[in-house]
Amino acid sequence: MFPGVMDCSVTPAEQITNDAFDCVSLLPLDLLTFQATSKEDAIQLNWTSANEIDFAGYELQRSTNGRDFGKIAWVDGLGGEQNAYAYADKEVQRGRTYYYRLQMVDLDGSTSYSDIRTALLPAAKGGTTLVVQPNPAKGKFYASFELGSAVATTFELFAADGRRVYQQHYNLLEGPNQLMINTSPYPAGLYTAVVRSAGQEWTAQVVIE
């Protein structure tokens, strides 16, 4: 079971002794770490756990919008006190942000979920990608991208219904650039960040908490 509970059997009153209560503490599974990182041609998922008691395994889930998740793989639990797992997701496109979570399934069918992690496989060499971190964001996020020349650039943020909720113009330098965006004025939800520069446009989705 995932919640910490006590499974106790009680001896009838006429048979009570000092050992009448036979209790076993069922500890919850502890997800120690969960990471999603981009590799050469895949997004690598790594996680570690402890206390896999009466535990079946992990359903790996992926989303492209941070809301709708689907199964991409199943990994059996190894059991025992501490374990490390890895999975390479190769069914991804370059320049697109992906959202990942683990559904942890107990032997009795009960489930719980990990926090969401995001990763992006960079665009091919010579391309430009908009990267938003942290994602999900709380309070602020950083929008990172690279420009081929010093040029006027516009950053915009759109709500899920298409409304533009933020716009700012910048004069940026050639090379890597990073903008800090304050998210405190906006309600929680899914947003789209857009960078426009020299007739080009790059987008990335961000979840604001």
C-alpha positions as CSV (number, residue, x, y, z in Angstrom):
1,M,0.0,0.0,0.0
2,F,1.2,3.5,-0.7
3,P,-0.1,5.2,2.5
4,G,1.7,4.3,5.7
5,V,-0.8,2.1,7.6
6,M,-0.6,-0.5,10.3
7,D,-1.9,-4.0,9.5
8,C,-2.9,-5.5,12.8
9,S,-4.5,-8.8,13.8
10,V,-6.1,-8.9,17.3
11,T,-6.3,-12.1,19.5
12,P,-9.6,-12.8,21.1
13,A,-9.9,-11.5,24.7
14,E,-9.7,-14.9,26.3
15,Q,-6.4,-15.6,24.6
16,I,-4.7,-12.3,25.2
17,T,-1.0,-12.5,26.1
18,N,1.9,-10.1,25.9
19,D,2.2,-11.0,22.2
20,A,-1.5,-10.7,21.5
21,F,-1.1,-7.8,18.9
22,D,0.7,-8.9,15.8
23,C,1.3,-5.7,13.8
24,V,3.3,-5.1,10.7
25,S,4.0,-1.5,9.5
26,L,3.5,-1.2,5.8
27,L,5.8,1.6,4.6
28,P,5.0,3.7,1.6
29,L,7.1,3.5,-1.5
30,D,9.6,6.4,-1.5
31,L,10.4,7.9,-4.9
32,L,13.8,9.3,-4.2
33,T,14.7,10.9,-7.5
34,F,13.1,11.3,-11.0
35,Q,14.9,13.0,-13.9
36,A,14.3,13.6,-17.6
37,T,17.3,14.7,-19.6
38,S,18.0,14.9,-23.4
39,K,20.6,12.7,-25.0
40,E,21.8,12.5,-28.6
41,D,18.7,10.9,-30.1
42,A,16.4,10.3,-27.1
43,I,15.1,11.6,-23.8
44,Q,16.5,9.6,-20.9
45,L,14.4,8.9,-17.8
46,N,16.1,8.0,-14.6
47,W,14.6,7.4,-11.2
48,T,15.4,5.8,-7.9
49,S,13.1,4.4,-5.2
50,A,13.1,2.7,-1.8
51,N,10.7,0.5,0.2
52,E,9.1,-1.3,-2.8
53,I,6.8,-3.4,-0.6
54,D,3.8,-5.2,-2.3
55,F,4.7,-3.1,-5.3
56,A,3.9,-4.1,-9.0
57,G,5.8,-1.5,-11.1
58,Y,5.8,1.8,-13.0
59,E,3.8,3.0,-15.9
60,L,5.8,5.6,-17.8
61,Q,3.6,8.4,-19.2
62,R,4.3,11.2,-21.6
63,S,2.4,14.3,-22.7
64,T,3.0,17.1,-25.2
65,N,0.8,19.6,-23.4
66,G,1.3,18.9,-19.7
67,R,-2.3,17.8,-19.2
68,D,-3.1,14.7,-21.4
69,F,-0.8,11.8,-20.6
70,G,-0.5,8.5,-22.3
71,K,1.4,5.3,-21.5
72,I,4.7,4.8,-23.3
73,A,6.2,1.9,-21.3
74,W,5.8,-0.4,-18.3
75,V,8.7,-1.3,-16.0
76,D,8.3,-4.0,-13.4
77,G,9.3,-3.1,-9.8
78,L,12.4,-4.8,-8.5
79,G,11.3,-4.9,-4.9
80,G,13.6,-4.5,-1.9
81,E,15.0,-1.5,-0.1
82,Q,16.5,0.7,-2.9
83,N,16.5,0.5,-6.7
84,A,17.6,2.5,-9.7
85,Y,15.8,2.5,-13.1
86,A,16.4,3.9,-16.6
87,Y,14.4,4.2,-19.8
88,A,15.2,5.9,-23.1
89,D,12.3,7.4,-24.9
90,K,13.3,7.5,-28.6
91,E,9.8,8.3,-30.0
92,V,10.4,12.1,-29.7
93,Q,10.8,15.0,-32.1
94,R,13.6,17.5,-32.0
95,G,12.6,21.0,-30.8
96,R,9.5,19.9,-29.0
97,T,8.9,19.9,-25.2
98,Y,7.8,16.7,-23.6
99,Y,6.2,16.2,-20.2
100,Y,6.8,13.0,-18.2
101,R,5.4,11.4,-15.1
102,L,5.5,8.0,-13.4
103,Q,2.3,6.2,-12.3
104,M,3.3,3.9,-9.5
105,V,1.1,0.8,-9.2
106,D,0.8,-1.4,-6.1
107,L,-0.1,-5.1,-6.2
108,D,-3.6,-4.4,-5.0
109,G,-4.1,-1.9,-7.9
110,S,-3.8,1.3,-6.0
111,T,-1.8,4.0,-7.7
112,S,0.0,7.3,-7.2
113,Y,1.9,9.7,-9.4
114,S,5.3,11.4,-9.4
115,D,5.8,15.1,-10.1
116,I,6.0,16.1,-13.7
117,R,9.3,16.5,-15.4
118,T,10.0,18.1,-18.8
119,A,12.7,17.7,-21.4
120,L,13.4,18.8,-24.9
121,L,15.6,17.2,-27.6
122,P,17.5,20.1,-29.0
123,A,17.0,21.1,-32.6
124,A,19.5,19.9,-35.2
125,K,22.8,21.7,-35.4
126,G,22.3,25.2,-36.8
127,G,18.7,25.3,-35.6
128,T,17.2,27.4,-32.8
129,T,15.1,26.2,-29.9
130,L,13.2,28.0,-27.2
131,V,13.7,26.3,-23.8
132,V,11.6,27.2,-20.8
133,Q,12.8,26.3,-17.3
134,P,11.7,25.4,-14.7
135,N,8.7,23.8,-16.1
136,P,6.2,23.6,-14.4
137,A,7.0,27.1,-13.2
138,K,6.0,28.8,-9.9
139,G,6.7,32.5,-9.5
140,K,8.9,32.8,-12.6
141,F,10.6,31.0,-15.5
142,Y,13.5,31.6,-17.8
143,A,13.1,31.6,-21.6
144,S,16.4,30.7,-23.3
145,F,17.2,30.8,-27.0
146,E,20.0,31.7,-29.4
147,L,20.0,34.4,-32.0
148,G,22.1,34.4,-35.2
149,S,22.5,38.2,-35.0
150,A,21.7,41.2,-32.9
151,V,18.1,42.0,-33.6
152,A,14.8,43.3,-32.2
153,T,12.9,40.4,-30.6
154,T,9.4,40.1,-29.2
155,F,8.4,37.7,-26.4
156,E,4.8,36.8,-25.9
157,L,2.8,34.5,-23.6
158,F,-0.6,33.1,-24.5
159,A,-3.2,31.4,-22.3
160,A,-4.7,28.0,-23.3
161,D,-7.7,29.8,-24.8
162,G,-5.5,31.8,-27.2
163,R,-5.5,35.1,-25.3
164,R,-2.2,37.0,-25.2
165,V,-1.5,37.8,-21.6
166,Y,2.0,39.2,-21.9
167,Q,4.1,40.9,-24.5
168,Q,7.5,42.6,-24.3
169,H,10.0,43.9,-26.9
170,Y,13.7,43.5,-26.5
171,N,16.9,44.5,-28.4
172,L,19.0,41.4,-27.9
173,L,22.6,40.5,-28.8
174,E,23.8,37.7,-31.1
175,G,24.3,34.4,-29.4
176,P,22.6,32.9,-26.3
177,N,19.9,35.0,-24.6
178,Q,17.8,34.4,-21.5
179,L,14.7,36.3,-20.4
180,M,13.2,36.0,-16.9
181,I,9.4,36.0,-17.0
182,N,7.3,36.8,-13.8
183,T,4.4,34.3,-13.6
184,S,2.8,35.6,-10.4
185,P,0.1,37.7,-12.2
186,Y,-1.3,34.6,-14.1
187,P,-3.6,31.9,-12.8
188,A,-2.4,28.3,-12.9
189,G,-2.7,26.5,-16.2
190,L,-1.0,25.7,-19.5
191,Y,0.5,28.6,-21.5
192,T,2.4,29.0,-24.8
193,A,5.6,31.1,-24.9
194,V,6.5,32.6,-28.2
195,V,9.7,34.3,-29.4
196,R,9.6,36.3,-32.7
197,S,12.7,37.6,-34.2
198,A,13.8,38.6,-37.8
199,G,10.7,36.9,-39.3
200,Q,11.2,33.7,-37.4
201,E,9.1,32.2,-34.6
202,W,9.9,29.7,-31.8
203,T,7.4,28.3,-29.3
204,A,7.4,26.3,-26.1
205,Q,4.6,25.3,-23.7
206,V,4.9,26.0,-20.0
207,V,2.7,25.0,-17.1
208,I,2.3,27.7,-14.5
209,E,1.5,26.6,-11.0
